[in-house]
Amino acid sequence: MLWFQGSIPEAIGAAKRRSSVFVVFVAGDDEQSTQMSESWENEEVIQAASDGIVAIKVDSKSETCLQFSQICILPVRNI
């Protein structure tokens, strides 16, 4: 995945300007996060997501994740 390198507000702004889907991947150190990270790095996924998606990767233990969770409901999914 080509992760957006700016801040969350910049990523949201870029997604709006491009009329793109905004994706937030909250990465942890658990098995599900490892599997999801591997999926995001798959060449087919990278190719499919190269247009129309603005994606950011946020560490689950970071201050950024805590701040982001204050404004967005982050669903927990069991795969």
N, CA, C and O atoms as a Maestro MAE file, in Angstrom:
{
 s_m_m2io_version
 :::
 2.0.0
}

f_m_ct {
 s_m_title
 :::
 protein
 m_atom[316] {
  # First column is atom index #
  i_m_mmod_type
  r_m_x_coord
  r_m_y_coord
  r_m_z_coord
  i_m_residue_number
  s_m_chain_name
  s_m_pdb_residue_name
  s_m_pdb_atom_name
  i_m_atomic_number
  :::
  1 25 0.848 -1.172 0.000 1 A "MET " " N  " 7
  2 3 0.000 0.000 0.000 1 A "MET " " CA " 6
  3 2 0.891 1.231 0.000 1 A "MET " " C  " 6
  4 15 1.930 1.268 0.659 1 A "MET " " O  " 8
  5 25 0.473 2.209 -0.733 2 A "LEU " " N  " 7
  6 3 1.154 3.495 -0.720 2 A "LEU " " CA " 6
  7 2 0.518 4.344 0.374 2 A "LEU " " C  " 6
  8 15 -0.461 5.050 0.131 2 A "LEU " " O  " 8
  9 25 1.077 4.274 1.577 3 A "TRP " " N  " 7
  10 3 0.505 4.955 2.723 3 A "TRP " " CA " 6
  11 2 0.711 6.452 2.598 3 A "TRP " " C  " 6
  12 15 1.794 6.909 2.232 3 A "TRP " " O  " 8
  13 25 -0.326 7.211 2.903 4 A "PHE " " N  " 7
  14 3 -0.250 8.671 2.892 4 A "PHE " " CA " 6
  15 2 0.724 9.090 3.992 4 A "PHE " " C  " 6
  16 15 0.652 8.579 5.109 4 A "PHE " " O  " 8
  17 25 1.625 10.006 3.687 5 A "GLN " " N  " 7
  18 3 2.682 10.369 4.627 5 A "GLN " " CA " 6
  19 2 2.377 11.612 5.469 5 A "GLN " " C  " 6
  20 15 3.125 11.920 6.397 5 A "GLN " " O  " 8
  21 25 1.311 12.316 5.166 6 A "GLY " " N  " 7
  22 3 0.983 13.517 5.929 6 A "GLY " " CA " 6
  23 2 0.152 13.206 7.159 6 A "GLY " " C  " 6
  24 15 0.024 12.056 7.578 6 A "GLY " " O  " 8
  25 25 -0.405 14.257 7.719 7 A "SER " " N  " 7
  26 3 -1.237 14.131 8.915 7 A "SER " " CA " 6
  27 2 -2.629 13.605 8.547 7 A "SER " " C  " 6
  28 15 -2.987 13.517 7.372 7 A "SER " " O  " 8
  29 25 -3.394 13.262 9.570 8 A "ILE " " N  " 7
  30 3 -4.764 12.797 9.335 8 A "ILE " " CA " 6
  31 2 -5.600 13.880 8.651 8 A "ILE " " C  " 6
  32 15 -6.289 13.578 7.676 8 A "ILE " " O  " 8
  33 25 -5.568 15.136 9.124 9 A "PRO " " N  " 7
  34 3 -6.345 16.166 8.418 9 A "PRO " " CA " 6
  35 2 -5.911 16.329 6.952 9 A "PRO " " C  " 6
  36 15 -6.748 16.548 6.076 9 A "PRO " " O  " 8
  37 25 -4.613 16.222 6.693 10 A "GLU " " N  " 7
  38 3 -4.125 16.314 5.310 10 A "GLU " " CA " 6
  39 2 -4.636 15.140 4.476 10 A "GLU " " C  " 6
  40 15 -5.004 15.312 3.313 10 A "GLU " " O  " 8
  41 25 -4.656 13.958 5.069 11 A "ALA " " N  " 7
  42 3 -5.149 12.772 4.360 11 A "ALA " " CA " 6
  43 2 -6.639 12.904 4.050 11 A "ALA " " C  " 6
  44 15 -7.081 12.574 2.950 11 A "ALA " " O  " 8
  45 25 -7.400 13.381 5.012 12 A "ILE " " N  " 7
  46 3 -8.838 13.589 4.799 12 A "ILE " " CA " 6
  47 2 -9.049 14.612 3.690 12 A "ILE " " C  " 6
  48 15 -9.894 14.421 2.815 12 A "ILE " " O  " 8
  49 25 -8.282 15.698 3.727 13 A "GLY " " N  " 7
  50 3 -8.374 16.718 2.690 13 A "GLY " " CA " 6
  51 2 -8.031 16.170 1.318 13 A "GLY " " C  " 6
  52 15 -8.701 16.481 0.334 13 A "GLY " " O  " 8
  53 25 -6.980 15.348 1.249 14 A "ALA " " N  " 7
  54 3 -6.582 14.741 -0.028 14 A "ALA " " CA " 6
  55 2 -7.678 13.819 -0.547 14 A "ALA " " C  " 6
  56 15 -7.977 13.816 -1.741 14 A "ALA " " O  " 8
  57 25 -8.276 13.038 0.347 15 A "ALA " " N  " 7
  58 3 -9.358 12.139 -0.066 15 A "ALA " " CA " 6
  59 2 -10.546 12.925 -0.602 15 A "ALA " " C  " 6
  60 15 -11.156 12.531 -1.595 15 A "ALA " " O  " 8
  61 25 -10.876 14.034 0.052 16 A "LYS " " N  " 7
  62 3 -11.990 14.875 -0.408 16 A "LYS " " CA " 6
  63 2 -11.684 15.485 -1.773 16 A "LYS " " C  " 6
  64 15 -12.522 15.450 -2.675 16 A "LYS " " O  " 8
  65 25 -10.477 16.045 -1.924 17 A "ARG " " N  " 7
  66 3 -10.106 16.669 -3.204 17 A "ARG " " CA " 6
  67 2 -10.125 15.673 -4.357 17 A "ARG " " C  " 6
  68 15 -10.520 16.002 -5.476 17 A "ARG " " O  " 8
  69 25 -9.692 14.457 -4.063 18 A "ARG " " N  " 7
  70 3 -9.607 13.424 -5.110 18 A "ARG " " CA " 6
  71 2 -10.898 12.618 -5.247 18 A "ARG " " C  " 6
  72 15 -11.000 11.755 -6.118 18 A "ARG " " O  " 8
  73 25 -11.869 12.891 -4.402 19 A "SER " " N  " 7
  74 3 -13.097 12.080 -4.337 19 A "SER " " CA " 6
  75 2 -12.743 10.607 -4.152 19 A "SER " " C  " 6
  76 15 -13.284 9.726 -4.821 19 A "SER " " O  " 8
  77 25 -11.823 10.370 -3.230 20 A "SER " " N  " 7
  78 3 -11.316 9.022 -2.966 20 A "SER " " CA " 6
  79 2 -11.882 8.462 -1.673 20 A "SER " " C  " 6
  80 15 -12.413 9.194 -0.838 20 A "SER " " O  " 8
  81 25 -11.760 7.173 -1.527 21 A "VAL " " N  " 7
  82 3 -12.114 6.501 -0.287 21 A "VAL " " CA " 6
  83 2 -10.980 6.752 0.709 21 A "VAL " " C  " 6
  84 15 -9.805 6.648 0.359 21 A "VAL " " O  " 8
  85 25 -11.339 7.080 1.946 22 A "PHE " " N  " 7
  86 3 -10.359 7.294 3.005 22 A "PHE " " CA " 6
  87 2 -10.300 6.037 3.851 22 A "PHE " " C  " 6
  88 15 -11.304 5.635 4.439 22 A "PHE " " O  " 8
  89 25 -9.126 5.409 3.918 23 A "VAL " " N  " 7
  90 3 -8.941 4.158 4.643 23 A "VAL " " CA " 6
  91 2 -7.968 4.388 5.797 23 A "VAL " " C  " 6
  92 15 -6.894 4.961 5.614 23 A "VAL " " O  " 8
  93 25 -8.355 3.938 6.977 24 A "VAL " " N  " 7
  94 3 -7.485 3.998 8.150 24 A "VAL " " CA " 6
  95 2 -7.220 2.565 8.593 24 A "VAL " " C  " 6
  96 15 -8.146 1.832 8.938 24 A "VAL " " O  " 8
  97 25 -5.950 2.172 8.581 25 A "PHE " " N  " 7
  98 3 -5.560 0.853 9.077 25 A "PHE " " CA " 6
  99 2 -4.904 1.053 10.437 25 A "PHE " " C  " 6
  100 15 -3.843 1.668 10.540 25 A "PHE " " O  " 8
  101 25 -5.540 0.530 11.474 26 A "VAL " " N  " 7
  102 3 -4.994 0.595 12.817 26 A "VAL " " CA " 6
  103 2 -4.206 -0.689 13.041 26 A "VAL " " C  " 6
  104 15 -4.771 -1.773 13.187 26 A "VAL " " O  " 8
  105 25 -2.885 -0.537 13.064 27 A "ALA " " N  " 7
  106 3 -1.986 -1.693 13.147 27 A "ALA " " CA " 6
  107 2 -1.572 -1.959 14.583 27 A "ALA " " C  " 6
  108 15 -1.152 -1.052 15.301 27 A "ALA " " O  " 8
  109 25 -1.694 -3.197 14.985 28 A "GLY " " N  " 7
  110 3 -1.250 -3.620 16.309 28 A "GLY " " CA " 6
  111 2 -0.149 -4.646 16.179 28 A "GLY " " C  " 6
  112 15 0.432 -4.816 15.107 28 A "GLY " " O  " 8
  113 25 0.137 -5.327 17.273 29 A "ASP " " N  " 7
  114 3 1.171 -6.357 17.239 29 A "ASP " " CA " 6
  115 2 0.583 -7.763 17.374 29 A "ASP " " C  " 6
  116 15 1.276 -8.705 17.756 29 A "ASP " " O  " 8
  117 25 -0.693 -7.884 17.058 30 A "ASP " " N  " 7
  118 3 -1.377 -9.176 17.130 30 A "ASP " " CA " 6
  119 2 -1.352 -9.878 15.770 30 A "ASP " " C  " 6
  120 15 -0.940 -9.291 14.769 30 A "ASP " " O  " 8
  121 25 -1.786 -11.103 15.744 31 A "GLU " " N  " 7
  122 3 -1.768 -11.919 14.525 31 A "GLU " " CA " 6
  123 2 -2.649 -11.329 13.425 31 A "GLU " " C  " 6
  124 15 -2.272 -11.344 12.253 31 A "GLU " " O  " 8
  125 25 -3.819 -10.811 13.796 32 A "GLN " " N  " 7
  126 3 -4.714 -10.225 12.788 32 A "GLN " " CA " 6
  127 2 -4.074 -9.021 12.114 32 A "GLN " " C  " 6
  128 15 -4.202 -8.849 10.901 32 A "GLN " " O  " 8
  129 25 -3.395 -8.197 12.879 33 A "SER " " N  " 7
  130 3 -2.714 -7.040 12.296 33 A "SER " " CA " 6
  131 2 -1.592 -7.480 11.364 33 A "SER " " C  " 6
  132 15 -1.391 -6.891 10.302 33 A "SER " " O  " 8
  133 25 -0.871 -8.508 11.764 34 A "THR " " N  " 7
  134 3 0.205 -9.034 10.922 34 A "THR " " CA " 6
  135 2 -0.355 -9.538 9.600 34 A "THR " " C  " 6
  136 15 0.196 -9.249 8.538 34 A "THR " " O  " 8
  137 25 -1.440 -10.284 9.662 35 A "GLN " " N  " 7
  138 3 -2.063 -10.801 8.436 35 A "GLN " " CA " 6
  139 2 -2.587 -9.665 7.565 35 A "GLN " " C  " 6
  140 15 -2.430 -9.694 6.344 35 A "GLN " " O  " 8
  141 25 -3.202 -8.674 8.182 36 A "MET " " N  " 7
  142 3 -3.737 -7.549 7.419 36 A "MET " " CA " 6
  143 2 -2.606 -6.743 6.785 36 A "MET " " C  " 6
  144 15 -2.723 -6.312 5.638 36 A "MET " " O  " 8
  145 25 -1.520 -6.537 7.515 37 A "SER " " N  " 7
  146 3 -0.358 -5.831 6.962 37 A "SER " " CA " 6
  147 2 0.169 -6.551 5.731 37 A "SER " " C  " 6
  148 15 0.487 -5.920 4.723 37 A "SER " " O  " 8
  149 25 0.259 -7.864 5.814 38 A "GLU " " N  " 7
  150 3 0.717 -8.655 4.669 38 A "GLU " " CA " 6
  151 2 -0.233 -8.498 3.489 38 A "GLU " " C  " 6
  152 15 0.206 -8.423 2.341 38 A "GLU " " O  " 8
  153 25 -1.523 -8.449 3.765 39 A "SER " " N  " 7
  154 3 -2.505 -8.261 2.689 39 A "SER " " CA " 6
  155 2 -2.335 -6.910 2.013 39 A "SER " " C  " 6
  156 15 -2.399 -6.814 0.788 39 A "SER " " O  " 8
  157 25 -2.118 -5.857 2.811 40 A "TRP " " N  " 7
  158 3 -1.940 -4.520 2.245 40 A "TRP " " CA " 6
  159 2 -0.685 -4.426 1.396 40 A "TRP " " C  " 6
  160 15 -0.611 -3.580 0.505 40 A "TRP " " O  " 8
  161 25 0.305 -5.276 1.651 41 A "GLU " " N  " 7
  162 3 1.561 -5.227 0.896 41 A "GLU " " CA " 6
  163 2 1.547 -6.154 -0.317 41 A "GLU " " C  " 6
  164 15 2.534 -6.212 -1.051 41 A "GLU " " O  " 8
  165 25 0.469 -6.867 -0.540 42 A "ASN " " N  " 7
  166 3 0.318 -7.732 -1.707 42 A "ASN " " CA " 6
  167 2 0.283 -6.877 -2.969 42 A "ASN " " C  " 6
  168 15 -0.423 -5.869 -3.016 42 A "ASN " " O  " 8
  169 25 1.036 -7.270 -3.985 43 A "GLU " " N  " 7
  170 3 1.129 -6.485 -5.223 43 A "GLU " " CA " 6
  171 2 -0.236 -6.242 -5.875 43 A "GLU " " C  " 6
  172 15 -0.481 -5.155 -6.398 43 A "GLU " " O  " 8
  173 25 -1.118 -7.229 -5.850 44 A "GLU " " N  " 7
  174 3 -2.442 -7.072 -6.446 44 A "GLU " " CA " 6
  175 2 -3.262 -6.028 -5.681 44 A "GLU " " C  " 6
  176 15 -3.983 -5.234 -6.286 44 A "GLU " " O  " 8
  177 25 -3.150 -6.033 -4.373 45 A "VAL " " N  " 7
  178 3 -3.866 -5.051 -3.553 45 A "VAL " " CA " 6
  179 2 -3.296 -3.661 -3.813 45 A "VAL " " C  " 6
  180 15 -4.049 -2.700 -3.973 45 A "VAL " " O  " 8
  181 25 -1.981 -3.551 -3.855 46 A "ILE " " N  " 7
  182 3 -1.334 -2.263 -4.125 46 A "ILE " " CA " 6
  183 2 -1.799 -1.721 -5.466 46 A "ILE " " C  " 6
  184 15 -2.129 -0.540 -5.580 46 A "ILE " " O  " 8
  185 25 -1.826 -2.560 -6.461 47 A "GLN " " N  " 7
  186 3 -2.255 -2.138 -7.801 47 A "GLN " " CA " 6
  187 2 -3.723 -1.688 -7.785 47 A "GLN " " C  " 6
  188 15 -4.065 -0.648 -8.348 47 A "GLN " " O  " 8
  189 25 -4.576 -2.476 -7.142 48 A "ALA " " N  " 7
  190 3 -6.008 -2.161 -7.108 48 A "ALA " " CA " 6
  191 2 -6.270 -0.873 -6.326 48 A "ALA " " C  " 6
  192 15 -7.205 -0.135 -6.640 48 A "ALA " " O  " 8
  193 25 -5.449 -0.603 -5.311 49 A "ALA " " N  " 7
  194 3 -5.672 0.556 -4.455 49 A "ALA " " CA " 6
  195 2 -4.898 1.790 -4.912 49 A "ALA " " C  " 6
  196 15 -4.963 2.832 -4.259 49 A "ALA " " O  " 8
  197 25 -4.180 1.692 -6.003 50 A "SER " " N  " 7
  198 3 -3.328 2.800 -6.426 50 A "SER " " CA " 6
  199 2 -4.119 4.020 -6.881 50 A "SER " " C  " 6
  200 15 -3.588 5.130 -6.904 50 A "SER " " O  " 8
  201 25 -5.366 3.826 -7.236 51 A "ASP " " N  " 7
  202 3 -6.193 4.937 -7.669 51 A "ASP " " CA " 6
  203 2 -7.516 4.893 -6.913 51 A "ASP " " C  " 6
  204 15 -8.175 3.855 -6.865 51 A "ASP " " O  " 8
  205 25 -7.892 5.997 -6.337 52 A "GLY " " N  " 7
  206 3 -9.196 6.067 -5.685 52 A "GLY " " CA " 6
  207 2 -9.185 5.812 -4.196 52 A "GLY " " C  " 6
  208 15 -10.243 5.776 -3.568 52 A "GLY " " O  " 8
  209 25 -7.987 5.630 -3.606 53 A "ILE " " N  " 7
  210 3 -7.909 5.389 -2.169 53 A "ILE " " CA " 6
  211 2 -6.809 6.261 -1.571 53 A "ILE " " C  " 6
  212 15 -5.706 6.346 -2.111 53 A "ILE " " O  " 8
  213 25 -7.121 6.906 -0.455 54 A "VAL " " N  " 7
  214 3 -6.117 7.576 0.363 54 A "VAL " " CA " 6
  215 2 -6.092 6.791 1.670 54 A "VAL " " C  " 6
  216 15 -7.087 6.741 2.394 54 A "VAL " " O  " 8
  217 25 -4.945 6.178 1.965 55 A "ALA " " N  " 7
  218 3 -4.848 5.289 3.122 55 A "ALA " " CA " 6
  219 2 -3.768 5.748 4.091 55 A "ALA " " C  " 6
  220 15 -2.692 6.191 3.691 55 A "ALA " " O  " 8
  221 25 -4.087 5.631 5.379 56 A "ILE " " N  " 7
  222 3 -3.095 5.906 6.407 56 A "ILE " " CA " 6
  223 2 -2.979 4.680 7.307 56 A "ILE " " C  " 6
  224 15 -3.933 3.924 7.489 56 A "ILE " " O  " 8
  225 25 -1.797 4.510 7.857 57 A "LYS " " N  " 7
  226 3 -1.525 3.410 8.788 57 A "LYS " " CA " 6
  227 2 -1.190 4.033 10.132 57 A "LYS " " C  " 6
  228 15 -0.278 4.854 10.238 57 A "LYS " " O  " 8
  229 25 -1.939 3.634 11.165 58 A "VAL " " N  " 7
  230 3 -1.794 4.209 12.493 58 A "VAL " " CA " 6
  231 2 -1.495 3.089 13.487 58 A "VAL " " C  " 6
  232 15 -2.195 2.077 13.513 58 A "VAL " " O  " 8
  233 25 -0.479 3.265 14.288 59 A "ASP " " N  " 7
  234 3 -0.144 2.283 15.316 59 A "ASP " " CA " 6
  235 2 -1.197 2.330 16.416 59 A "ASP " " C  " 6
  236 15 -1.565 3.406 16.887 59 A "ASP " " O  " 8
  237 25 -1.678 1.164 16.820 60 A "SER " " N  " 7
  238 3 -2.761 1.095 17.804 60 A "SER " " CA " 6
  239 2 -2.384 1.674 19.165 60 A "SER " " C  " 6
  240 15 -3.265 2.015 19.955 60 A "SER " " O  " 8
  241 25 -1.096 1.787 19.444 61 A "LYS " " N  " 7
  242 3 -0.649 2.294 20.740 61 A "LYS " " CA " 6
  243 2 -0.187 3.755 20.673 61 A "LYS " " C  " 6
  244 15 0.356 4.287 21.641 61 A "LYS " " O  " 8
  245 25 -0.405 4.384 19.540 62 A "SER " " N  " 7
  246 3 0.094 5.748 19.359 62 A "SER " " CA " 6
  247 2 -0.898 6.790 19.851 62 A "SER " " C  " 6
  248 15 -2.092 6.528 19.992 62 A "SER " " O  " 8
  249 25 -0.373 7.965 20.103 63 A "GLU " " N  " 7
  250 3 -1.197 9.106 20.469 63 A "GLU " " CA " 6
  251 2 -2.141 9.465 19.320 63 A "GLU " " C  " 6
  252 15 -3.279 9.876 19.547 63 A "GLU " " O  " 8
  253 25 -1.660 9.307 18.091 64 A "THR " " N  " 7
  254 3 -2.481 9.580 16.911 64 A "THR " " CA " 6
  255 2 -3.719 8.695 16.904 64 A "THR " " C  " 6
  256 15 -4.820 9.163 16.615 64 A "THR " " O  " 8
  257 25 -3.541 7.424 17.219 65 A "CYS " " N  " 7
  258 3 -4.683 6.498 17.257 65 A "CYS " " CA " 6
  259 2 -5.663 6.908 18.346 65 A "CYS " " C  " 6
  260 15 -6.877 6.879 18.141 65 A "CYS " " O  " 8
  261 25 -5.144 7.284 19.486 66 A "LEU " " N  " 7
  262 3 -6.011 7.719 20.584 66 A "LEU " " CA " 6
  263 2 -6.809 8.949 20.176 66 A "LEU " " C  " 6
  264 15 -8.014 9.013 20.422 66 A "LEU " " O  " 8
  265 25 -6.153 9.922 19.559 67 A "GLN " " N  " 7
  266 3 -6.841 11.127 19.114 67 A "GLN " " CA " 6
  267 2 -7.874 10.808 18.041 67 A "GLN " " C  " 6
  268 15 -8.990 11.327 18.070 67 A "GLN " " O  " 8
  269 25 -7.500 9.959 17.101 68 A "PHE " " N  " 7
  270 3 -8.416 9.600 16.021 68 A "PHE " " CA " 6
  271 2 -9.641 8.870 16.560 68 A "PHE " " C  " 6
  272 15 -10.756 9.079 16.082 68 A "PHE " " O  " 8
  273 25 -9.432 8.018 17.551 69 A "SER " " N  " 7
  274 3 -10.558 7.259 18.114 69 A "SER " " CA " 6
  275 2 -11.530 8.159 18.869 69 A "SER " " C  " 6
  276 15 -12.669 7.764 19.116 69 A "SER " " O  " 8
  277 25 -11.097 9.361 19.236 70 A "GLN " " N  " 7
  278 3 -11.980 10.306 19.905 70 A "GLN " " CA " 6
  279 2 -13.050 10.845 18.955 70 A "GLN " " C  " 6
  280 15 -14.143 11.212 19.387 70 A "GLN " " O  " 8
  281 25 -12.729 10.891 17.663 71 A "ILE " " N  " 7
  282 3 -13.671 11.468 16.694 71 A "ILE " " CA " 6
  283 2 -14.326 10.439 15.797 71 A "ILE " " C  " 6
  284 15 -15.334 10.728 15.153 71 A "ILE " " O  " 8
  285 25 -13.766 9.244 15.748 72 A "CYS " " N  " 7
  286 3 -14.325 8.193 14.884 72 A "CYS " " CA " 6
  287 2 -14.516 6.920 15.697 72 A "CYS " " C  " 6
  288 15 -13.720 6.594 16.578 72 A "CYS " " O  " 8
  289 25 -15.569 6.227 15.383 73 A "ILE " " N  " 7
  290 3 -15.787 4.922 16.005 73 A "ILE " " CA " 6
  291 2 -14.956 3.926 15.214 73 A "ILE " " C  " 6
  292 15 -15.155 3.759 14.010 73 A "ILE " " O  " 8
  293 25 -14.024 3.264 15.890 74 A "LEU " " N  " 7
  294 3 -13.155 2.293 15.242 74 A "LEU " " CA " 6
  295 2 -13.682 0.901 15.544 74 A "LEU " " C  " 6
  296 15 -13.487 0.393 16.649 74 A "LEU " " O  " 8
  297 25 -14.346 0.277 14.580 75 A "PRO " " N  " 7
  298 3 -14.889 -1.048 14.831 75 A "PRO " " CA " 6
  299 2 -13.784 -2.092 14.970 75 A "PRO " " C  " 6
  300 15 -12.750 -2.017 14.307 75 A "PRO " " O  " 8
  301 25 -14.019 -3.038 15.824 76 A "VAL " " N  " 7
  302 3 -13.103 -4.160 15.978 76 A "VAL " " CA " 6
  303 2 -13.716 -5.324 15.253 76 A "VAL " " C  " 6
  304 15 -14.862 -5.692 15.510 76 A "VAL " " O  " 8
  305 25 -12.957 -5.910 14.345 77 A "ARG " " N  " 7
  306 3 -13.486 -7.024 13.567 77 A "ARG " " CA " 6
  307 2 -12.684 -8.281 13.868 77 A "ARG " " C  " 6
  308 15 -11.454 -8.258 13.911 77 A "ARG " " O  " 8
  309 25 -13.377 -9.336 14.068 78 A "ASN " " N  " 7
  310 3 -12.737 -10.634 14.203 78 A "ASN " " CA " 6
  311 2 -12.769 -11.323 12.857 78 A "ASN " " C  " 6
  312 15 -13.837 -11.567 12.294 78 A "ASN " " O  " 8
  313 25 -11.616 -11.629 12.355 79 A "ILE " " N  " 7
  314 3 -11.536 -12.279 11.030 79 A "ILE " " CA " 6
  315 2 -11.479 -13.773 11.206 79 A "ILE " " C  " 6
  316 15 -11.409 -14.509 10.222 79 A "ILE " " O  " 8
  :::
 }
 m_bond[315] {
  # First column is bond index #
  i_m_from
  i_m_to
  i_m_order
  :::
  1 1 2 1
  2 2 3 1
  3 3 4 2
  4 3 5 1
  5 5 6 1
  6 6 7 1
  7 7 8 2
  8 7 9 1
  9 9 10 1
  10 10 11 1
  11 11 12 2
  12 11 13 1
  13 13 14 1
  14 14 15 1
  15 15 16 2
  16 15 17 1
  17 17 18 1
  18 18 19 1
  19 19 20 2
  20 19 21 1
  21 21 22 1
  22 22 23 1
  23 23 24 2
  24 23 25 1
  25 25 26 1
  26 26 27 1
  27 27 28 2
  28 27 29 1
  29 29 30 1
  30 30 31 1
  31 31 32 2
  32 31 33 1
  33 33 34 1
  34 34 35 1
  35 35 36 2
  36 35 37 1
  37 37 38 1
  38 38 39 1
  39 39 40 2
  40 39 41 1
  41 41 42 1
  42 42 43 1
  43 43 44 2
  44 43 45 1
  45 45 46 1
  46 46 47 1
  47 47 48 2
  48 47 49 1
  49 49 50 1
  50 50 51 1
  51 51 52 2
  52 51 53 1
  53 53 54 1
  54 54 55 1
  55 55 56 2
  56 55 57 1
  57 57 58 1
  58 58 59 1
  59 59 60 2
  60 59 61 1
  61 61 62 1
  62 62 63 1
  63 63 64 2
  64 63 65 1
  65 65 66 1
  66 66 67 1
  67 67 68 2
  68 67 69 1
  69 69 70 1
  70 70 71 1
  71 71 72 2
  72 71 73 1
  73 73 74 1
  74 74 75 1
  75 75 76 2
  76 75 77 1
  77 77 78 1
  78 78 79 1
  79 79 80 2
  80 79 81 1
  81 81 82 1
  82 82 83 1
  83 83 84 2
  84 83 85 1
  85 85 86 1
  86 86 87 1
  87 87 88 2
  88 87 89 1
  89 89 90 1
  90 90 91 1
  91 91 92 2
  92 91 93 1
  93 93 94 1
  94 94 95 1
  95 95 96 2
  96 95 97 1
  97 97 98 1
  98 98 99 1
  99 99 100 2
  100 99 101 1
  101 101 102 1
  102 102 103 1
  103 103 104 2
  104 103 105 1
  105 105 106 1
  106 106 107 1
  107 107 108 2
  108 107 109 1
  109 109 110 1
  110 110 111 1
  111 111 112 2
  112 111 113 1
  113 113 114 1
  114 114 115 1
  115 115 116 2
  116 115 117 1
  117 117 118 1
  118 118 119 1
  119 119 120 2
  120 119 121 1
  121 121 122 1
  122 122 123 1
  123 123 124 2
  124 123 125 1
  125 125 126 1
  126 126 127 1
  127 127 128 2
  128 127 129 1
  129 129 130 1
  130 130 131 1
  131 131 132 2
  132 131 133 1
  133 133 134 1
  134 134 135 1
  135 135 136 2
  136 135 137 1
  137 137 138 1
  138 138 139 1
  139 139 140 2
  140 139 141 1
  141 141 142 1
  142 142 143 1
  143 143 144 2
  144 143 145 1
  145 145 146 1
  146 146 147 1
  147 147 148 2
  148 147 149 1
  149 149 150 1
  150 150 151 1
  151 151 152 2
  152 151 153 1
  153 153 154 1
  154 154 155 1
  155 155 156 2
  156 155 157 1
  157 157 158 1
  158 158 159 1
  159 159 160 2
  160 159 161 1
  161 161 162 1
  162 162 163 1
  163 163 164 2
  164 163 165 1
  165 165 166 1
  166 166 167 1
  167 167 168 2
  168 167 169 1
  169 169 170 1
  170 170 171 1
  171 171 172 2
  172 171 173 1
  173 173 174 1
  174 174 175 1
  175 175 176 2
  176 175 177 1
  177 177 178 1
  178 178 179 1
  179 179 180 2
  180 179 181 1
  181 181 182 1
  182 182 183 1
  183 183 184 2
  184 183 185 1
  185 185 186 1
  186 186 187 1
  187 187 188 2
  188 187 189 1
  189 189 190 1
  190 190 191 1
  191 191 192 2
  192 191 193 1
  193 193 194 1
  194 194 195 1
  195 195 196 2
  196 195 197 1
  197 197 198 1
  198 198 199 1
  199 199 200 2
  200 199 201 1
  201 201 202 1
  202 202 203 1
  203 203 204 2
  204 203 205 1
  205 205 206 1
  206 206 207 1
  207 207 208 2
  208 207 209 1
  209 209 210 1
  210 210 211 1
  211 211 212 2
  212 211 213 1
  213 213 214 1
  214 214 215 1
  215 215 216 2
  216 215 217 1
  217 217 218 1
  218 218 219 1
  219 219 220 2
  220 219 221 1
  221 221 222 1
  222 222 223 1
  223 223 224 2
  224 223 225 1
  225 225 226 1
  226 226 227 1
  227 227 228 2
  228 227 229 1
  229 229 230 1
  230 230 231 1
  231 231 232 2
  232 231 233 1
  233 233 234 1
  234 234 235 1
  235 235 236 2
  236 235 237 1
  237 237 238 1
  238 238 239 1
  239 239 240 2
  240 239 241 1
  241 241 242 1
  242 242 243 1
  243 243 244 2
  244 243 245 1
  245 245 246 1
  246 246 247 1
  247 247 248 2
  248 247 249 1
  249 249 250 1
  250 250 251 1
  251 251 252 2
  252 251 253 1
  253 253 254 1
  254 254 255 1
  255 255 256 2
  256 255 257 1
  257 257 258 1
  258 258 259 1
  259 259 260 2
  260 259 261 1
  261 261 262 1
  262 262 263 1
  263 263 264 2
  264 263 265 1
  265 265 266 1
  266 266 267 1
  267 267 268 2
  268 267 269 1
  269 269 270 1
  270 270 271 1
  271 271 272 2
  272 271 273 1
  273 273 274 1
  274 274 275 1
  275 275 276 2
  276 275 277 1
  277 277 278 1
  278 278 279 1
  279 279 280 2
  280 279 281 1
  281 281 282 1
  282 282 283 1
  283 283 284 2
  284 283 285 1
  285 285 286 1
  286 286 287 1
  287 287 288 2
  288 287 289 1
  289 289 290 1
  290 290 291 1
  291 291 292 2
  292 291 293 1
  293 293 294 1
  294 294 295 1
  295 295 296 2
  296 295 297 1
  297 297 298 1
  298 298 299 1
  299 299 300 2
  300 299 301 1
  301 301 302 1
  302 302 303 1
  303 303 304 2
  304 303 305 1
  305 305 306 1
  306 306 307 1
  307 307 308 2
  308 307 309 1
  309 309 310 1
  310 310 311 1
  311 311 312 2
  312 311 313 1
  313 313 314 1
  314 314 315 1
  315 315 316 2
  :::
 }
}
